[in-house]
Amino acid sequence: MSGGSSAAAEPMRSSGRAEESRPGSSRRSGPGQRPEDAAKTLNIGEVLDRLRTEYPDITLSKIRYLESEGLVEPARTSANYRKYSLDDVMRLRHVLHAQRERYLPLRVIKEELAALDRGDTPLPRTGPRAVPDRPAVRGLDGLLGAERVRLSRRELLAASGLDDDSLAELEGNGLVGPIAGGGYYDSDALLVARTVALLAAHGVQARHLRAARAAADREAGLIEAAVAPLRSGRLVESDGRAAETADELATLLVRMHAALLRTRLTGSRPG
């Protein structure tokens, strides 16, 4: 749902969600909407359950953050509890889809929702996606994804579900940081932040992951030493070969690490 382009829009869902097909529809009480659907409300936990199947990284804090940014405005009870309508749920789904699939910043998503509320059809817009360096996705891009994004700190918090204190802790432990001189975060920072948020649900804290950072630093040093002879050439092709070799070595090390970890967990270590 991002305007008139069906390619950029979130697919319609047929599993009992016809009433949620378009944000803002219940606000305008369309002719096909049932009164009981318009009146139905959910608490924040029920909203979380509805969204988590499609967006496993969603958290209560992220829903509250999106509300604070004005992307959704749930009603309040006399006791100040949030009560979400089905339209509110669809608006949240639109926001999450636009962030994950189109990498749009919240400012642009908010503009789209405002246009839909007015009954306008916003122009299709894409986020900061980049063309992969190579036609075939392989190496680390094959493992981690080839998309490249730039996120502000607030956008990283919203996309990862972390709060500011948690992100500061990751930065303090050297797990996440902005691009040097750029003031923004890249796709790897987003992946690390989302992974740490999932690990936190199992009681794993940022300080427990210092060893992972130290191991990555050692392996990066190993790779740099291995490709140094390739970089000594003055030809442009030398840099390309060095980058490809570094990517291949990194992929092999990740595979070896995963195999050793599985061996350790299954108790089938040699000796």
Buried (B, 14 or more C-beta within 10 A) or exposed (E): BBBEEEEBBBEEEEEEBEBBBBBBBBBEEEEEBEEEBBEBBBBBEEBBEBBEEEBEBBBEBBBBBBBEBEBBEBEEEEEEEBBBBBBBBBBBBBBBBBBBBBBBBBEBBBBBBEBBEEEEEBEBBBBBEEEBEEEEEBBBBEEEBBBBBBBBBBBBBBBBBBBEEBBBBBBEBBBBEBEEEEEBBBBBBBBBBBBBBEBBEEEEEBEEBEEEBEEBEEBBEEBEEEBEEBBEEEEEEBBEBBBBBBBBBBBEBBEEBEEEEEEEEEEEEEE
